Amino acid sequence: MLDLGPLVLGVAALTSMFYLVPNTKVRLRDAFAGGLIASMAFELGKRGFTTYLVKMPTYKALYGAFAVLPMFLLWVYFSWLVTLVAAMMTANLALTRRRPAGKPARA
């Protein structure tokens, strides 16, 4: 049960961010879908990142004492990538609902 805590908190935080931050009306269901996907991606990313740091000691040999800086920058990049992709998915969920079926999007 405690393993689900970070996932539930992540879903709640990201759902509220995707619902409250945009300067447009966002359905709660769309924000929840984006928050759920982003939170799952964060959890998988955390586990993969931890596995990489534990199993691959080559980054310490390459960077020495500065090994923390590239790893931190990689995590910041991954965090923004997940957040922005989930935000784009949330916005596109609303767009697909507004467009009639069978009509292509205008460029």
C-alpha positions as CSV (number, residue, x, y, z in Angstrom):
1,M,0.0,0.0,0.0
2,L,2.9,2.4,0.8
3,D,4.3,1.8,-2.7
4,L,1.3,3.5,-4.2
5,G,1.8,6.7,-2.1
6,P,4.2,8.5,-4.5
7,L,2.0,7.5,-7.5
8,V,-1.2,8.8,-5.9
9,L,0.5,12.0,-4.7
10,G,2.0,12.5,-8.2
11,V,-1.4,12.0,-9.9
12,A,-3.0,14.5,-7.5
13,A,-0.3,17.1,-8.0
14,L,0.0,16.8,-11.8
15,T,-3.8,16.6,-12.2
16,S,-4.2,19.8,-10.2
17,M,-1.4,21.4,-12.2
18,F,-2.9,20.4,-15.6
19,Y,-6.4,21.6,-14.4
20,L,-5.5,24.9,-12.7
21,V,-2.5,26.3,-14.5
22,P,-3.6,26.6,-18.2
23,N,-5.3,29.8,-19.3
24,T,-8.2,27.9,-20.7
25,K,-10.9,25.6,-19.6
26,V,-9.7,22.0,-19.1
27,R,-12.0,19.2,-18.2
28,L,-11.1,17.4,-15.0
29,R,-11.2,14.0,-16.8
30,D,-8.6,15.2,-19.3
31,A,-6.4,16.7,-16.5
32,F,-6.7,13.4,-14.6
33,A,-5.6,11.4,-17.7
34,G,-2.6,13.6,-18.2
35,G,-1.7,13.5,-14.5
36,L,-2.0,9.7,-14.4
37,I,0.2,9.2,-17.5
38,A,2.8,11.7,-16.3
39,S,2.9,10.2,-12.8
40,M,3.4,6.7,-14.2
41,A,6.1,8.0,-16.5
42,F,7.8,9.7,-13.5
43,E,7.7,6.5,-11.4
44,L,9.1,4.4,-14.3
45,G,11.7,7.1,-14.9
46,K,12.8,7.1,-11.2
47,R,13.1,3.4,-11.2
48,G,15.1,3.4,-14.5
49,F,17.3,6.2,-13.4
50,T,18.1,4.5,-10.1
51,T,18.9,1.3,-11.9
52,Y,21.2,3.1,-14.2
53,L,23.0,4.8,-11.4
54,V,23.5,1.6,-9.4
55,K,24.4,-0.7,-12.3
56,M,26.5,1.5,-14.5
57,P,29.4,3.0,-12.6
58,T,31.0,4.4,-15.8
59,Y,29.6,7.9,-15.3
60,K,31.8,8.3,-12.2
61,A,34.9,7.2,-14.0
62,L,34.2,9.6,-16.8
63,Y,33.2,12.7,-14.8
64,G,34.8,12.0,-11.4
65,A,33.7,14.4,-8.7
66,F,31.5,16.3,-11.1
67,A,29.4,13.2,-11.8
68,V,26.4,14.6,-9.9
69,L,26.0,17.6,-12.3
70,P,25.4,15.7,-15.5
71,M,23.0,13.3,-13.7
72,F,21.1,16.2,-12.2
73,L,20.8,17.9,-15.6
74,L,19.6,14.6,-17.1
75,W,17.0,14.3,-14.5
76,V,15.8,18.0,-15.0
77,Y,15.6,17.3,-18.7
78,F,13.6,14.1,-18.2
79,S,11.2,15.8,-15.7
80,W,10.4,18.7,-18.1
81,L,10.1,16.3,-21.0
82,V,7.5,14.2,-19.1
83,T,5.6,17.2,-17.8
84,L,5.4,18.9,-21.2
85,V,4.5,15.8,-23.1
86,A,1.7,15.1,-20.6
87,A,0.5,18.7,-20.8
88,M,0.4,18.4,-24.6
89,M,-1.6,15.2,-24.4
90,T,-4.0,16.8,-22.0
91,A,-4.5,19.8,-24.4
92,N,-4.9,17.5,-27.4
93,L,-7.6,15.4,-25.5
94,A,-9.7,18.6,-25.4
95,L,-9.0,19.4,-29.1
96,T,-10.0,16.0,-30.4
97,R,-13.4,16.3,-28.6
98,R,-14.1,19.8,-30.2
99,R,-13.4,18.7,-33.8
100,P,-16.2,16.8,-35.5
101,A,-15.3,13.2,-36.4
102,G,-14.1,12.7,-40.0
103,K,-13.0,16.3,-40.5
104,P,-9.2,16.7,-40.7
105,A,-7.4,19.4,-38.6
106,R,-6.7,22.6,-40.4
107,A,-3.0,23.6,-40.7
